[in-house]
Amino acid sequence: MKNFELAKKLDLESLLEIDKDIKVEGVYVGDLLSVVMSKAKADYIWITIQTHINVMAVAELLDISCIIVVENMEVEADTLQKARELGIPIFKSRESAYQVACKLNNMGIK
Amino acid sequence: MVMDSLIKRYSYTITRNDFVTAGKSSSDIKGNLKAIGIDAKTIRKIAIISYEAEMNIVIHSMGGKLHCDIYEEKIVIVCEDEGPGIPDIDKAMTEGFSTAPENVRELGFGAGMGLPNIKRYSDEFKISSSDNGTIIVVTVLI
C-alpha cells in the first residue's frame, strides 16, 4: 500500500513528503524502546507516543515500515530530519493507539 | 579442533548521555553485517544486542567502547565501559528492574529490559563488573 493511501484510510497527517510503498507484516504498539526492540519486526507498523530522535534508531535497526505517532504528540524536528534521511514514513494521528490499532484490524491487518 | 580466528573487528566509542547519536554504532554494525551477507535473522539478533549494549553505555556509564568481532562461525559483541560498575548483577538481569533516571524513562528508555534482551538473543553471554567498569561479551553463532 502507498503511504498516502494508508494516511487516507486511517485519517493520518503525513509528516514527510515521500512517496513510498509500505509493506505491512504486522503492527506493534509500544512506547518502551527496549520492549519494542525485542517484539516488533521487519515491515511492521509501529504505533507510539514517543517522538524523540532515538525512535528512528529503533525503527531503522528493526526495518520498521512506518511510524504512527498517536495522541497528536508533537514530533521533534531532528526526528523528522532523521526519518527523511532514512526514508521511513512517519505519520501523526489525533486518535489513541487503541483507536488506530482497531482501524488497522478492520482493514484486515492482524 | 581448529581455532576460530578473528576476521574483522569494528570498534566504536560511545559517549555518556549522548541520546541524539545513540544507535548509530548499532546501525553501522547492521550495515556491515548486511554487506558481508549475514542472514536477516542473525542481523536482527545482533541489532538488538548491540543497541541495548550501546544504550546501556549511554545511560548508565561514564562512556565506553563497543566492538563487533566477526569470525567464520560466530559474531561477538564486546562492550566495555569506564564504570561506575553494576553493584548487583543478578538484580540488573531481572526483567523490569531499572536504575535509569526519570528524565531518561520519559524518552522510552529504562524499561529494565536491556540486559535481559541481550541475554535472550545471545548464544553465549558473559558479564563481569567492578568499580572500574563493566565488560559484556556476547556471542551469536552464525
gemmi code that builds the backbone of each chain (N, CA, C; Angstrom):
import gemmi

chains = {
    "A": [
        ("MET", (0.851, -1.188, 0.000), (0.000, 0.000, 0.000), (0.895, 1.250, 0.000)),
        ("LYS", (0.463, 2.261, -0.732), (1.224, 3.519, -0.755), (1.029, 4.255, 0.575)),
        ("ASN", (2.028, 5.038, 0.971), (1.907, 5.707, 2.268), (0.737, 6.691, 2.316)),
        ("PHE", (0.433, 7.333, 1.166), (-0.695, 8.283, 1.195), (-2.046, 7.559, 1.293)),
        ("GLU", (-2.089, 6.308, 0.798), (-3.324, 5.514, 0.938), (-3.559, 5.171, 2.411)),
        ("LEU", (-2.467, 4.782, 3.070), (-2.567, 4.451, 4.495), (-3.024, 5.686, 5.281)),
        ("ALA", (-2.431, 6.829, 4.957), (-2.789, 8.076, 5.640), (-4.270, 8.387, 5.458)),
        ("LYS", (-4.763, 8.171, 4.251), (-6.169, 8.466, 3.956), (-7.104, 7.520, 4.709)),
        ("LYS", (-6.761, 6.232, 4.660), (-7.613, 5.232, 5.310), (-7.678, 5.410, 6.826)),
        ("LEU", (-6.572, 5.858, 7.407), (-6.527, 5.971, 8.872), (-6.696, 7.410, 9.355)),
        ("ASP", (-6.940, 8.317, 8.405), (-7.078, 9.735, 8.738), (-5.833, 10.256, 9.473)),
        ("LEU", (-4.673, 10.025, 8.848), (-3.402, 10.429, 9.463), (-2.838, 11.652, 8.763)),
        ("GLU", (-2.066, 12.407, 9.522), (-1.313, 13.503, 8.913), (0.059, 12.954, 8.531)),
        ("SER", (0.412, 13.068, 7.265), (1.715, 12.581, 6.827), (2.763, 13.655, 7.100)),
        ("LEU", (3.784, 13.328, 7.885), (4.758, 14.339, 8.292), (5.933, 14.447, 7.330)),
        ("LEU", (6.020, 13.500, 6.409), (7.083, 13.540, 5.407), (6.490, 13.495, 4.018)),
        ("GLU", (7.034, 14.325, 3.147), (6.575, 14.313, 1.760), (7.361, 13.264, 0.987)),
        ("ILE", (7.085, 12.013, 1.267), (7.758, 10.981, 0.467), (6.722, 10.005, -0.081)),
        ("ASP", (7.053, 9.461, -1.235), (6.157, 8.516, -1.896), (6.763, 7.136, -1.712)),
        ("LYS", (6.103, 6.311, -0.938), (6.720, 5.023, -0.642), (5.685, 3.922, -0.497)),
        ("ASP", (6.051, 2.744, -0.991), (5.218, 1.572, -0.757), (5.477, 1.067, 0.654)),
        ("ILE", (4.394, 0.834, 1.402), (4.567, 0.356, 2.765), (4.156, -1.110, 2.828)),
        ("LYS", (5.121, -1.951, 3.167), (4.817, -3.370, 3.371), (4.321, -3.500, 4.800)),
        ("VAL", (3.299, -4.314, 5.009), (2.788, -4.466, 6.361), (2.742, -5.949, 6.750)),
        ("GLU", (3.719, -6.344, 7.554), (3.763, -7.732, 8.037), (3.084, -7.857, 9.405)),
        ("GLY", (2.858, -6.719, 10.044), (2.252, -6.739, 11.366), (2.237, -5.342, 11.958)),
        ("VAL", (1.709, -5.260, 13.169), (1.610, -3.964, 13.856), (2.110, -4.157, 15.284)),
        ("TYR", (2.876, -3.195, 15.786), (3.256, -3.250, 17.198), (2.970, -1.897, 17.845)),
        ("VAL", (2.375, -1.956, 19.032), (2.092, -0.735, 19.785), (3.007, -0.726, 20.998)),
        ("GLY", (3.819, 0.325, 21.165), (4.688, 0.349, 22.336), (5.467, 1.636, 22.464)),
        ("ASP", (5.762, 1.986, 23.715), (6.481, 3.228, 23.994), (7.811, 2.995, 24.715)),
        ("LEU", (8.011, 1.790, 25.206), (9.286, 1.476, 25.851), (10.202, 0.868, 24.792)),
        ("LEU", (11.294, 1.567, 24.494), (12.093, 1.226, 23.318), (12.687, -0.181, 23.367)),
        ("SER", (13.100, -0.612, 24.547), (13.675, -1.965, 24.649), (12.629, -3.043, 24.379)),
        ("VAL", (11.412, -2.778, 24.785), (10.350, -3.767, 24.564), (10.004, -3.804, 23.074)),
        ("VAL", (9.932, -2.639, 22.461), (9.678, -2.565, 21.017), (10.803, -3.276, 20.262)),
        ("MET", (12.026, -3.000, 20.696), (13.203, -3.605, 20.061), (13.080, -5.125, 20.047)),
        ("SER", (12.583, -5.668, 21.124), (12.506, -7.122, 21.255), (11.290, -7.724, 20.539)),
        ("LYS", (10.205, -6.954, 20.423), (8.951, -7.529, 19.927), (8.578, -7.152, 18.492)),
        ("ALA", (8.873, -5.937, 18.084), (8.491, -5.522, 16.720), (9.468, -6.134, 15.720)),
        ("LYS", (8.995, -6.300, 14.492), (9.835, -6.975, 13.488), (9.881, -6.179, 12.188)),
        ("ALA", (10.626, -6.706, 11.239), (10.763, -6.039, 9.944), (9.397, -5.870, 9.275)),
        ("ASP", (9.204, -4.719, 8.643), (7.964, -4.387, 7.922), (6.730, -4.320, 8.827)),
        ("TYR", (6.938, -4.005, 10.085), (5.821, -3.756, 11.000), (5.500, -2.256, 11.004)),
        ("ILE", (4.228, -1.947, 11.207), (3.832, -0.574, 11.532), (4.019, -0.425, 13.044)),
        ("TRP", (4.665, 0.658, 13.447), (4.905, 0.890, 14.885), (4.082, 2.098, 15.333)),
        ("ILE", (3.197, 1.834, 16.288), (2.352, 2.893, 16.850), (2.913, 3.289, 18.207)),
        ("THR", (3.149, 4.585, 18.417), (3.795, 5.026, 19.667), (3.435, 6.477, 20.001)),
        ("ILE", (3.726, 6.854, 21.240), (3.642, 8.284, 21.585), (5.051, 8.881, 21.714)),
        ("GLN", (6.071, 8.067, 21.541), (7.444, 8.571, 21.631), (7.792, 9.363, 20.367)),
        ("THR", (8.466, 10.489, 20.550), (8.792, 11.336, 19.398), (10.269, 11.722, 19.369)),
        ("HIS", (11.013, 11.219, 20.336), (12.443, 11.538, 20.435), (13.200, 10.915, 19.260)),
        ("ILE", (14.320, 11.516, 18.878), (15.082, 11.053, 17.712), (15.509, 9.586, 17.807)),
        ("ASN", (15.686, 9.075, 19.027), (16.132, 7.680, 19.132), (15.103, 6.681, 18.634)),
        ("VAL", (13.839, 7.140, 18.512), (12.798, 6.314, 17.905), (13.234, 5.878, 16.501)),
        ("MET", (13.902, 6.780, 15.791), (14.330, 6.478, 14.424), (15.437, 5.437, 14.412)),
        ("ALA", (16.292, 5.437, 15.466), (17.340, 4.413, 15.547), (16.705, 3.031, 15.680)),
        ("VAL", (15.693, 2.948, 16.532), (14.989, 1.667, 16.721), (14.310, 1.243, 15.418)),
        ("ALA", (13.624, 2.193, 14.782), (12.905, 1.887, 13.531), (13.862, 1.399, 12.453)),
        ("GLU", (15.015, 2.050, 12.374), (15.993, 1.657, 11.351), (16.550, 0.270, 11.631)),
        ("LEU", (16.911, 0.026, 12.898), (17.513, -1.272, 13.242), (16.552, -2.422, 12.990)),
        ("LEU", (15.258, -2.163, 13.181), (14.262, -3.235, 13.018), (13.678, -3.300, 11.607)),
        ("ASP", (14.036, -2.359, 10.746), (13.411, -2.241, 9.411), (11.903, -2.066, 9.510)),
        ("ILE", (11.498, -1.180, 10.427), (10.079, -0.843, 10.600), (9.564, -0.191, 9.309)),
        ("SER", (8.320, -0.525, 8.920), (7.812, 0.018, 7.645), (7.394, 1.482, 7.785)),
        ("CYS", (6.757, 1.826, 8.896), (6.405, 3.232, 9.140), (6.055, 3.425, 10.614)),
        ("ILE", (6.065, 4.677, 11.036), (5.748, 5.008, 12.431), (4.481, 5.849, 12.455)),
        ("ILE", (3.567, 5.509, 13.349), (2.376, 6.349, 13.554), (2.444, 6.897, 14.978)),
        ("VAL", (2.623, 8.206, 15.071), (2.661, 8.866, 16.381), (1.228, 9.257, 16.730)),
        ("VAL", (0.754, 8.777, 17.864), (-0.654, 8.990, 18.225), (-0.821, 10.071, 19.291)),
        ("GLU", (-2.087, 10.346, 19.626), (-2.448, 11.340, 20.649), (-1.962, 12.741, 20.287)),
        ("ASN", (-1.787, 12.973, 18.987), (-1.393, 14.293, 18.486), (-0.104, 14.830, 19.103)),
        ("MET", (0.798, 13.929, 19.461), (2.067, 14.354, 20.061), (2.900, 15.104, 19.023)),
        ("GLU", (3.564, 16.149, 19.485), (4.403, 16.944, 18.585), (5.696, 16.188, 18.290)),
        ("VAL", (6.008, 16.022, 17.012), (7.229, 15.289, 16.642), (8.385, 16.286, 16.478)),
        ("GLU", (9.490, 15.984, 17.131), (10.621, 16.904, 17.138), (11.262, 17.019, 15.748)),
        ("ALA", (11.816, 18.206, 15.474), (12.366, 18.487, 14.137), (13.506, 17.544, 13.766)),
        ("ASP", (14.380, 17.236, 14.746), (15.505, 16.353, 14.402), (15.040, 14.919, 14.152)),
        ("THR", (13.925, 14.544, 14.756), (13.349, 13.215, 14.487), (12.857, 13.158, 13.046)),
        ("LEU", (12.171, 14.218, 12.619), (11.674, 14.283, 11.233), (12.827, 14.279, 10.235)),
        ("GLN", (13.866, 15.028, 10.575), (15.037, 15.085, 9.706), (15.651, 13.694, 9.519)),
        ("LYS", (15.735, 12.967, 10.616), (16.303, 11.612, 10.581), (15.383, 10.678, 9.778)),
        ("ALA", (14.086, 10.820, 9.972), (13.119, 9.984, 9.233), (13.279, 10.217, 7.731)),
        ("ARG", (13.491, 11.480, 7.381), (13.665, 11.854, 5.969), (14.938, 11.194, 5.415)),
        ("GLU", (16.030, 11.305, 6.192), (17.304, 10.688, 5.777), (17.158, 9.186, 5.567)),
        ("LEU", (16.426, 8.551, 6.470), (16.301, 7.090, 6.418), (15.204, 6.636, 5.461)),
        ("GLY", (14.344, 7.586, 5.047), (13.231, 7.236, 4.165), (12.176, 6.395, 4.856)),
        ("ILE", (12.001, 6.632, 6.155), (10.961, 5.901, 6.900), (9.768, 6.839, 7.109)),
        ("PRO", (8.605, 6.513, 6.509), (7.443, 7.391, 6.661), (7.018, 7.524, 8.127)),
        ("ILE", (6.633, 8.737, 8.485), (6.152, 8.980, 9.849), (4.857, 9.793, 9.766)),
        ("PHE", (3.852, 9.309, 10.485), (2.521, 9.907, 10.446), (2.120, 10.355, 11.844)),
        ("LYS", (1.100, 11.209, 11.869), (0.588, 11.675, 13.164), (-0.922, 11.472, 13.188)),
        ("SER", (-1.435, 11.030, 14.329), (-2.879, 10.848, 14.476), (-3.365, 11.578, 15.726)),
        ("ARG", (-4.600, 12.077, 15.646), (-5.195, 12.705, 16.831), (-5.767, 11.637, 17.764)),
        ("GLU", (-5.910, 10.434, 17.203), (-6.570, 9.375, 17.958), (-5.591, 8.646, 18.891)),
        ("SER", (-6.144, 7.706, 19.672), (-5.313, 6.929, 20.589), (-4.694, 5.748, 19.847)),
        ("ALA", (-3.705, 5.125, 20.488), (-3.070, 3.931, 19.913), (-4.136, 2.848, 19.689)),
        ("TYR", (-5.041, 2.722, 20.641), (-6.092, 1.698, 20.538), (-6.982, 1.948, 19.327)),
        ("GLN", (-7.390, 3.205, 19.149), (-8.279, 3.521, 18.019), (-7.596, 3.252, 16.672)),
        ("VAL", (-6.335, 3.645, 16.570), (-5.602, 3.419, 15.316), (-5.420, 1.917, 15.084)),
        ("ALA", (-5.094, 1.198, 16.155), (-4.908, -0.257, 16.038), (-6.204, -0.935, 15.599)),
        ("CYS", (-7.343, -0.473, 16.136), (-8.645, -1.049, 15.751), (-8.901, -0.826, 14.267)),
        ("LYS", (-8.566, 0.370, 13.781), (-8.774, 0.669, 12.355), (-7.913, -0.252, 11.487)),
        ("LEU", (-6.684, -0.479, 11.900), (-5.796, -1.375, 11.139), (-6.367, -2.793, 11.140)),
        ("ASN", (-6.906, -3.183, 12.280), (-7.527, -4.507, 12.389), (-8.721, -4.620, 11.437)),
        ("ASN", (-9.516, -3.549, 11.383), (-10.681, -3.529, 10.484), (-10.268, -3.576, 9.014)),
        ("MET", (-9.056, -3.099, 8.751), (-8.553, -3.152, 7.369), (-8.059, -4.554, 7.015)),
        ("GLY", (-8.081, -5.443, 7.985), (-7.661, -6.819, 7.726), (-6.223, -7.090, 8.123)),
        ("ILE", (-5.572, -6.104, 8.747), (-4.190, -6.307, 9.198), (-4.238, -6.869, 10.614)),
        ("LYS", (-3.756, -8.088, 10.764), (-3.845, -8.756, 12.078), (-2.513, -8.715, 12.800)),
    ],
    "B": [
        ("MET", (40.995, -29.693, 17.062), (39.986, -28.670, 16.768), (40.662, -27.402, 16.225)),
        ("VAL", (40.111, -26.874, 15.153), (40.659, -25.654, 14.559), (40.099, -24.444, 15.305)),
        ("MET", (40.975, -23.551, 15.724), (40.505, -22.350, 16.427), (39.856, -21.386, 15.436)),
        ("ASP", (38.743, -20.818, 15.865), (38.040, -19.855, 15.029), (38.811, -18.530, 15.089)),
        ("SER", (39.366, -18.070, 13.980), (40.181, -16.852, 14.060), (39.390, -15.610, 13.648)),
        ("LEU", (39.767, -14.506, 14.248), (39.086, -13.233, 14.020), (39.298, -12.761, 12.580)),
        ("ILE", (38.180, -12.465, 11.900), (38.269, -11.992, 10.513), (38.318, -10.467, 10.480)),
        ("LYS", (37.457, -9.852, 11.301), (37.358, -8.387, 11.244), (36.807, -7.853, 12.557)),
        ("ARG", (37.320, -6.719, 13.026), (36.763, -6.077, 14.227), (36.307, -4.662, 13.866)),
        ("TYR", (35.061, -4.348, 14.203), (34.549, -2.977, 14.080), (34.473, -2.405, 15.491)),
        ("SER", (35.036, -1.201, 15.697), (35.050, -0.613, 17.039), (34.434, 0.779, 17.049)),
        ("TYR", (33.736, 1.081, 18.127), (33.034, 2.370, 18.254), (33.234, 2.941, 19.653)),
        ("THR", (33.359, 4.250, 19.720), (33.412, 4.925, 21.018), (32.020, 5.451, 21.329)),
        ("ILE", (31.520, 5.121, 22.506), (30.167, 5.539, 22.895), (30.269, 6.595, 23.995)),
        ("THR", (29.543, 7.689, 23.796), (29.627, 8.813, 24.726), (28.460, 8.802, 25.708)),
        ("ARG", (28.805, 9.051, 26.952), (27.810, 9.123, 28.023), (26.737, 10.188, 27.711)),
        ("ASN", (25.498, 9.849, 27.972), (24.366, 10.790, 27.845), (24.151, 11.354, 26.438)),
        ("ASP", (24.739, 10.744, 25.437), (24.518, 11.228, 24.067), (23.329, 10.479, 23.452)),
        ("PHE", (22.145, 11.023, 23.683), (20.928, 10.349, 23.215), (20.614, 10.668, 21.755)),
        ("VAL", (21.292, 11.654, 21.211), (20.998, 12.052, 19.825), (21.650, 11.107, 18.821)),
        ("THR", (22.930, 10.813, 19.019), (23.589, 9.897, 18.064), (23.529, 8.441, 18.522)),
        ("ALA", (22.971, 8.204, 19.713), (22.877, 6.826, 20.208), (22.130, 5.947, 19.214)),
        ("GLY", (22.667, 4.797, 18.956), (22.073, 3.877, 17.983), (22.862, 3.853, 16.686)),
        ("LYS", (23.719, 4.851, 16.508), (24.463, 4.969, 15.248), (25.458, 3.820, 15.083)),
        ("SER", (26.113, 3.444, 16.171), (27.074, 2.342, 16.095), (26.367, 1.048, 15.709)),
        ("SER", (25.210, 0.817, 16.335), (24.440, -0.400, 16.033), (23.999, -0.398, 14.578)),
        ("SER", (23.609, 0.771, 14.103), (23.183, 0.910, 12.714), (24.341, 0.609, 11.766)),
        ("ASP", (25.530, 1.097, 12.141), (26.718, 0.846, 11.329), (27.067, -0.644, 11.314)),
        ("ILE", (26.960, -1.276, 12.492), (27.227, -2.720, 12.587), (26.248, -3.473, 11.683)),
        ("LYS", (24.973, -3.092, 11.766), (23.941, -3.743, 10.949), (24.292, -3.648, 9.456)),
        ("GLY", (24.688, -2.441, 9.037), (25.047, -2.221, 7.628), (26.229, -3.085, 7.206)),
        ("ASN", (27.225, -3.188, 8.093), (28.403, -4.010, 7.783), (28.050, -5.491, 7.664)),
        ("LEU", (27.187, -5.959, 8.571), (26.807, -7.382, 8.543), (26.003, -7.700, 7.281)),
        ("LYS", (25.150, -6.759, 6.910), (24.343, -6.920, 5.701), (25.268, -7.005, 4.480)),
        ("ALA", (26.273, -6.134, 4.467), (27.195, -6.061, 3.328), (27.999, -7.347, 3.146)),
        ("ILE", (28.276, -8.034, 4.264), (29.054, -9.278, 4.107), (28.139, -10.505, 4.009)),
        ("GLY", (26.844, -10.255, 3.894), (25.924, -11.349, 3.571), (25.424, -12.174, 4.747)),
        ("ILE", (25.470, -11.602, 5.952), (24.913, -12.305, 7.126), (23.388, -12.345, 6.988)),
        ("ASP", (22.762, -13.459, 7.401), (21.307, -13.603, 7.221), (20.511, -12.663, 8.131)),
        ("ALA", (19.278, -12.385, 7.703), (18.428, -11.381, 8.366), (18.151, -11.724, 9.833)),
        ("LYS", (17.979, -13.008, 10.138), (17.652, -13.417, 11.499), (18.831, -13.116, 12.446)),
        ("THR", (20.036, -13.415, 11.986), (21.229, -13.144, 12.798), (21.437, -11.635, 12.939)),
        ("ILE", (21.200, -10.899, 11.862), (21.354, -9.438, 11.915), (20.390, -8.850, 12.946)),
        ("ARG", (19.156, -9.367, 12.983), (18.175, -8.869, 13.952), (18.671, -9.093, 15.384)),
        ("LYS", (19.200, -10.294, 15.635), (19.727, -10.595, 16.988), (20.859, -9.633, 17.355)),
        ("ILE", (21.798, -9.464, 16.430), (22.949, -8.581, 16.698), (22.475, -7.134, 16.878)),
        ("ALA", (21.499, -6.716, 16.070), (20.987, -5.337, 16.174), (20.393, -5.092, 17.559)),
        ("ILE", (19.633, -6.062, 18.052), (19.025, -5.924, 19.382), (20.124, -5.874, 20.448)),
        ("ILE", (21.073, -6.801, 20.361), (22.163, -6.875, 21.353), (23.003, -5.596, 21.342)),
        ("SER", (23.407, -5.157, 20.146), (24.305, -4.003, 20.098), (23.575, -2.728, 20.515)),
        ("TYR", (22.293, -2.613, 20.132), (21.517, -1.422, 20.533), (21.395, -1.345, 22.053)),
        ("GLU", (21.033, -2.451, 22.670), (20.874, -2.458, 24.133), (22.214, -2.178, 24.819)),
        ("ALA", (23.292, -2.778, 24.287), (24.615, -2.567, 24.884), (25.017, -1.097, 24.742)),
        ("GLU", (24.739, -0.544, 23.562), (25.063, 0.858, 23.303), (24.276, 1.777, 24.240)),
        ("MET", (22.986, 1.512, 24.384), (22.159, 2.367, 25.243), (22.571, 2.235, 26.710)),
        ("ASN", (22.983, 1.033, 27.113), (23.458, 0.861, 28.495), (24.664, 1.748, 28.773)),
        ("ILE", (25.576, 1.816, 27.804), (26.764, 2.672, 27.991), (26.329, 4.133, 28.075)),
        ("VAL", (25.419, 4.545, 27.173), (24.952, 5.944, 27.137), (24.265, 6.326, 28.453)),
        ("ILE", (23.377, 5.445, 28.927), (22.544, 5.788, 30.085), (23.292, 5.587, 31.410)),
        ("HIS", (24.005, 4.482, 31.530), (24.471, 4.066, 32.856), (25.962, 4.235, 33.131)),
        ("SER", (26.756, 4.531, 32.101), (28.203, 4.538, 32.361), (28.812, 5.922, 32.115)),
        ("MET", (30.125, 5.982, 32.330), (30.866, 7.214, 32.059), (31.290, 7.281, 30.590)),
        ("GLY", (30.924, 6.280, 29.837), (31.321, 6.174, 28.432), (32.043, 4.862, 28.220)),
        ("GLY", (32.238, 4.478, 26.980), (32.913, 3.202, 26.757), (33.075, 2.860, 25.294)),
        ("LYS", (33.348, 1.597, 25.072), (33.601, 1.106, 23.709), (32.680, -0.061, 23.382)),
        ("LEU", (32.342, -0.140, 22.109), (31.552, -1.270, 21.617), (32.328, -1.872, 20.457)),
        ("HIS", (32.521, -3.169, 20.489), (33.230, -3.838, 19.398), (32.342, -4.917, 18.808)),
        ("CYS", (32.455, -5.101, 17.516), (31.758, -6.209, 16.857), (32.822, -7.037, 16.145)),
        ("ASP", (33.039, -8.242, 16.627), (34.077, -9.125, 16.081), (33.452, -10.188, 15.189)),
        ("ILE", (33.937, -10.260, 13.971), (33.406, -11.235, 13.022), (34.354, -12.436, 12.927)),
        ("TYR", (33.820, -13.590, 13.155), (34.562, -14.842, 12.968), (33.855, -15.651, 11.875)),
        ("GLU", (34.485, -16.743, 11.499), (33.890, -17.604, 10.466), (32.503, -18.099, 10.865)),
        ("GLU", (32.367, -18.507, 12.134), (31.123, -19.163, 12.554), (30.364, -18.447, 13.660)),
        ("LYS", (30.826, -17.263, 14.009), (30.131, -16.532, 15.081), (30.403, -15.034, 14.981)),
        ("ILE", (29.523, -14.270, 15.637), (29.747, -12.830, 15.776), (29.772, -12.543, 17.275)),
        ("VAL", (30.763, -11.779, 17.705), (30.894, -11.484, 19.136), (30.808, -9.974, 19.343)),
        ("ILE", (29.889, -9.575, 20.214), (29.795, -8.170, 20.595), (30.484, -8.009, 21.947)),
        ("VAL", (31.450, -7.100, 21.989), (32.162, -6.833, 23.242), (31.868, -5.395, 23.646)),
        ("CYS", (31.410, -5.239, 24.879), (31.005, -3.921, 25.356), (31.792, -3.645, 26.623)),
        ("GLU", (32.586, -2.588, 26.630), (33.361, -2.287, 27.843), (33.218, -0.810, 28.197)),
        ("ASP", (32.835, -0.552, 29.435), (32.662, 0.848, 29.821), (33.614, 1.242, 30.942)),
        ("GLU", (33.591, 2.521, 31.265), (34.562, 3.065, 32.224), (33.983, 3.214, 33.628)),
        ("GLY", (32.977, 2.453, 33.931), (32.381, 2.497, 35.267), (31.116, 3.345, 35.296)),
        ("PRO", (30.449, 3.379, 36.423), (30.879, 3.001, 37.780), (30.664, 1.519, 38.140)),
        ("GLY", (30.219, 0.685, 37.213), (30.009, -0.722, 37.538), (28.593, -1.004, 38.016)),
        ("ILE", (28.231, -2.274, 37.981), (26.877, -2.698, 38.389), (26.996, -3.337, 39.783)),
        ("PRO", (26.358, -2.726, 40.802), (26.510, -3.251, 42.164), (25.935, -4.664, 42.333)),
        ("ASP", (24.792, -4.933, 41.696), (24.144, -6.238, 41.865), (23.740, -6.771, 40.486)),
        ("ILE", (24.573, -7.647, 39.923), (24.333, -8.126, 38.553), (23.028, -8.938, 38.461)),
        ("ASP", (22.750, -9.741, 39.485), (21.513, -10.543, 39.461), (20.281, -9.654, 39.339)),
        ("LYS", (20.278, -8.571, 40.092), (19.153, -7.627, 40.039), (19.072, -6.994, 38.648)),
        ("ALA", (20.235, -6.578, 38.124), (20.282, -5.922, 36.804), (19.799, -6.862, 35.698)),
        ("MET", (19.918, -8.169, 35.932), (19.489, -9.146, 34.932), (17.991, -9.439, 35.024)),
        ("THR", (17.329, -8.881, 36.041), (15.895, -9.143, 36.234), (15.062, -8.258, 35.310)),
        ("GLU", (14.153, -8.869, 34.556), (13.305, -8.101, 33.637), (12.490, -7.078, 34.417)),
        ("GLY", (12.522, -5.840, 33.980), (11.729, -4.790, 34.621), (12.503, -4.001, 35.670)),
        ("PHE", (13.659, -4.519, 36.120), (14.448, -3.773, 37.100), (15.315, -2.748, 36.377)),
        ("SER", (15.198, -1.485, 36.778), (15.985, -0.447, 36.116), (16.434, 0.610, 37.109)),
        ("THR", (17.625, 1.140, 36.889), (18.107, 2.255, 37.712), (18.159, 3.544, 36.879)),
        ("ALA", (17.533, 3.514, 35.703), (17.558, 4.696, 34.820), (16.806, 5.858, 35.467)),
        ("PRO", (17.339, 7.070, 35.374), (16.651, 8.232, 35.960), (15.350, 8.579, 35.229)),
        ("GLU", (14.492, 9.306, 35.904), (13.148, 9.625, 35.387), (13.178, 10.325, 34.029)),
        ("ASN", (14.093, 11.299, 33.850), (14.127, 12.056, 32.588), (14.440, 11.151, 31.394)),
        ("VAL", (15.182, 10.088, 31.642), (15.531, 9.143, 30.588), (14.357, 8.205, 30.304)),
        ("ARG", (13.651, 7.831, 31.367), (12.479, 6.944, 31.205), (11.393, 7.611, 30.375)),
        ("GLU", (11.279, 8.929, 30.537), (10.255, 9.650, 29.771), (10.480, 9.548, 28.268)),
        ("LEU", (11.736, 9.313, 27.881), (12.049, 9.172, 26.455), (11.844, 7.741, 25.967)),
        ("GLY", (11.433, 6.865, 26.874), (11.164, 5.484, 26.470), (12.282, 4.514, 26.792)),
        ("PHE", (13.335, 5.041, 27.473), (14.422, 4.144, 27.884), (14.139, 3.650, 29.297)),
        ("GLY", (15.021, 2.763, 29.777), (14.901, 2.337, 31.174), (13.735, 1.410, 31.434)),
        ("ALA", (13.444, 0.537, 30.458), (12.353, -0.431, 30.644), (12.794, -1.588, 31.539)),
        ("GLY", (14.088, -1.634, 31.839), (14.593, -2.756, 32.619), (14.675, -4.015, 31.780)),
        ("MET", (14.835, -3.842, 30.481), (14.882, -4.987, 29.565), (16.214, -5.093, 28.836)),
        ("GLY", (17.125, -4.171, 29.107), (18.380, -4.120, 28.358), (19.191, -5.402, 28.463)),
        ("LEU", (19.679, -5.700, 29.671), (20.490, -6.907, 29.844), (19.694, -8.184, 29.572)),
        ("PRO", (18.430, -8.286, 30.049), (17.663, -9.495, 29.706), (17.519, -9.700, 28.195)),
        ("ASN", (17.304, -8.615, 27.458), (17.219, -8.733, 25.986), (18.538, -9.224, 25.396)),
        ("ILE", (19.641, -8.671, 25.887), (20.957, -9.075, 25.373), (21.154, -10.578, 25.579)),
        ("LYS", (20.809, -11.031, 26.778), (20.989, -12.460, 27.089), (20.058, -13.326, 26.231)),
        ("ARG", (18.809, -12.893, 26.099), (17.807, -13.685, 25.371), (18.226, -13.950, 23.921)),
        ("TYR", (18.819, -12.948, 23.285), (19.138, -13.097, 21.858), (20.563, -13.612, 21.614)),
        ("SER", (21.249, -14.003, 22.700), (22.626, -14.466, 22.521), (22.710, -15.987, 22.636)),
        ("ASP", (23.793, -16.558, 22.104), (24.063, -17.980, 22.302), (24.990, -18.168, 23.499)),
        ("GLU", (25.769, -17.139, 23.791), (26.627, -17.180, 24.960), (26.719, -15.767, 25.522)),
        ("PHE", (26.606, -15.634, 26.836), (26.561, -14.315, 27.468), (27.471, -14.298, 28.679)),
        ("LYS", (28.423, -13.371, 28.698), (29.324, -13.253, 29.861), (29.324, -11.808, 30.332)),
        ("ILE", (29.250, -11.624, 31.641), (29.285, -10.254, 32.175), (30.160, -10.229, 33.418)),
        ("SER", (30.970, -9.193, 33.534), (31.720, -9.004, 34.773), (31.745, -7.510, 35.059)),
        ("SER", (31.728, -7.172, 36.324), (31.625, -5.758, 36.665), (32.382, -5.428, 37.940)),
        ("SER", (33.036, -4.273, 37.946), (33.691, -3.771, 39.163), (33.549, -2.253, 39.144)),
        ("ASP", (34.102, -1.572, 40.129), (34.040, -0.106, 40.171), (34.659, 0.501, 38.911)),
        ("ASN", (35.614, -0.210, 38.336), (36.332, 0.319, 37.165), (35.550, 0.188, 35.867)),
        ("GLY", (34.501, -0.617, 35.887), (33.709, -0.753, 34.669), (33.082, -2.117, 34.517)),
        ("THR", (32.269, -2.222, 33.468), (31.557, -3.467, 33.183), (32.009, -3.963, 31.815)),
        ("ILE", (32.213, -5.252, 31.729), (32.546, -5.854, 30.433), (31.501, -6.921, 30.111)),
        ("ILE", (30.930, -6.811, 28.923), (29.947, -7.803, 28.480), (30.462, -8.413, 27.177)),
        ("VAL", (30.481, -9.720, 27.115), (30.914, -10.412, 25.903), (29.767, -11.329, 25.461)),
        ("VAL", (29.242, -11.058, 24.289), (28.058, -11.770, 23.817), (28.353, -12.452, 22.484)),
        ("THR", (28.050, -13.719, 22.407), (28.313, -14.466, 21.186), (27.007, -14.885, 20.514)),
        ("VAL", (26.952, -14.668, 19.210), (25.830, -15.188, 18.406), (26.437, -16.081, 17.337)),
        ("LEU", (25.989, -17.330, 17.308), (26.513, -18.258, 16.295), (25.861, -17.968, 14.959)),
        ("ILE", (26.643, -18.098, 13.897), (26.101, -17.833, 12.557), (25.549, -19.132, 11.983)),
    ],
}
model = gemmi.Model(1)
for chain_id, residues in chains.items():
    chain = gemmi.Chain(chain_id)
    for i, (resn, *xyz) in enumerate(residues, 1):
        res = gemmi.Residue()
        res.name, res.seqid = resn, gemmi.SeqId(i, " ")
        for name, pos in zip(("N", "CA", "C"), xyz):
            atom = gemmi.Atom()
            atom.name, atom.element = name, gemmi.Element(name[0])
            atom.pos, atom.b_iso = gemmi.Position(*pos), 0.0
            res.add_atom(atom)
        chain.add_residue(res)
    model.add_chain(chain)
structure = gemmi.Structure()
structure.add_model(model)
structure.setup_entities()
